Amino acid sequence: MIIDGSYFTGVLSLGIIWDIDDDSITRKVERDNLQSYIDLYEKKYLRMVLGKSMSREFIEYILSGENDVDKWEKLKEKLSNKGYSPIANYVYFHYVRRCGIVQTPVGTTYASDDKKADPNPLLISAWNDMVQMNEDLYDFLESNKEYEGFVFNTTMLECINGLGI
């Protein structure tokens, strides 16, 4: 819809090479798994920041393939800057939380025993970076009458920390 696997590089790297056509079964499964998270959490994110009604309208517009409604094109642009998308951070947060992924200096690892590395620093960083982007998005929506009626869930504006406070 709005983002794809190419957003998961740099600080959001998952160790999945998205744009190389490799026919290995493992690479296909990795990409399919990530795409399933994108499909699920992209919609959840939009509902959290736009509300049920406006997110439904926006999703219908995107899926229609049209590109002539300025209101939706501005919002899409705000949410899809390469390397800087709050949607990517939201997806990353949920993917890492569920899959037990840990970034190390030599690459991405998946914990396989009781001595799992702590993914919380990655989760906290991704979430708090998203919150900063969400503050900009909130200001954008609030200052533009075209988006009157959006319903922004305030939890999307709350930073988290390792202590849960």
C-alpha positions, 0 to 999 in steps of 0.5 A, spaced: 500 500 500 504 505 502 510 502 504 514 496 502 520 492 504 525 497 502 524 501 508 527 496 512 534 498 512 539 502 516 536 503 523 530 499 521 534 493 518 531 486 519 536 483 515 532 481 509 534 483 502 528 486 499 530 488 492 534 482 490 531 477 485 533 471 489 529 465 488 531 461 494 525 459 498 528 462 505 528 469 502 521 468 499 519 466 506 522 472 509 519 477 504 512 474 505 513 474 512 515 481 512 509 483 507 504 480 512 506 484 517 506 490 513 499 488 510 497 488 517 500 493 521 500 499 516 492 498 516 492 498 524 497 504 524 492 508 519 486 507 524 490 509 530 492 516 527 486 517 523 480 514 526 476 508 523 472 512 518 478 517 515 483 511 515 477 507 511 477 512 506 484 513 505 485 506 504 480 505 499 483 511 495 490 508 495 487 501 493 483 505 487 490 507 484 487 514 483 492 519 484 488 525 483 485 527 490 490 532 493 488 531 500 490 524 500 496 525 496 499 530 501 497 525 506 501 519 503 507 523 501 507 525 509 507 518 511 512 515 505 518 519 505 524 513 504 527 512 510 523 516 514 516 513 515 512 512 522 509 506 518 515 503 517 517 504 525 510 501 527 511 495 523 518 494 525 516 495 532 511 489 532 515 485 527 521 485 532 517 484 538 514 478 535 520 475 531 525 475 537 530 479 532 536 482 535 541 487 531 548 486 532 554 489 530 555 483 525 548 483 522 541 481 524 540 474 529 534 470 531 534 468 538 534 460 539 535 458 546 534 461 553 540 466 552 536 471 548 539 478 547 534 483 549 531 486 543 528 492 548 533 497 546 531 496 538 523 496 540 524 503 544 528 506 539 523 505 533 517 506 537 520 513 540 522 515 533 515 514 531 512 518 536 517 524 534 514 523 526 507 522 529 507 529 533 509 532 526 503 528 523 498 530 528 500 537 527 500 537 520 493 534 520 490 538 526 493 545 522 489 542 515 482 543 515 481 538 509 482 532 515 477 535 519 474 529 523 481 525 524 481 521 530 488 520 533 489 515 538 494 519 544 498 512 545 501 514 538 504 520 541 507 517 548 514 515 548 516 508 552 522 506 556 525 500 558 522 501 565 515 501 563 514 508 566 
